[in-house]
Amino acid sequence: MRVAVVAISDRNSSKLRSIAGSCVAALKAQGHDTELFFNLDPRVSYFDFVVFCSEPKGLGSSTGSSLAHQLDLASGLEGKRSAAVMVRSGLASGKALQKLMATLENQGLRIVQSQIVSNTSQVPMIMKETPIERP
């Protein structure tokens, strides 16, 4: 399947970039055609599955406005299967993941997996458990 990994955050830290890169590597190892994006490119709508990676903006649970703004401008994502990956950072990563999922669902995306990730060693197992192909 064709899988897009989209890493969007107001902070855009190196930890987010490395976890997104690990997502791409893990999905390629499973045999999926995978591409990494650092903004919501119009080509994302042509992929079968989308993994959204983000991180909290600060110590709290705010995810910032860049993802919501880019999703407002995007088209063709309604009904698309997706996963939400939140980088553990700050005090309220769980609440930040809930906000990320709400933002994605408000745009019509179907979230089939969500997870908080602390480091790149956790990514291969999470991507293996993600139901990318339809049952």
Secondary structure, 3 states (H helix, E strand, C coil): CEEEEEECCCCCCHHHHHHHHHHHHHHHHCCCEEEEECCCCHHHHHCCEEEEEECCCCCCCCCCCHHHHHHHHCCCCCCCEEEEEEECCCCCHHHHHHHHHHHHHHCCCEEEEEEEECCHHHHHHHHHHCCCCCC
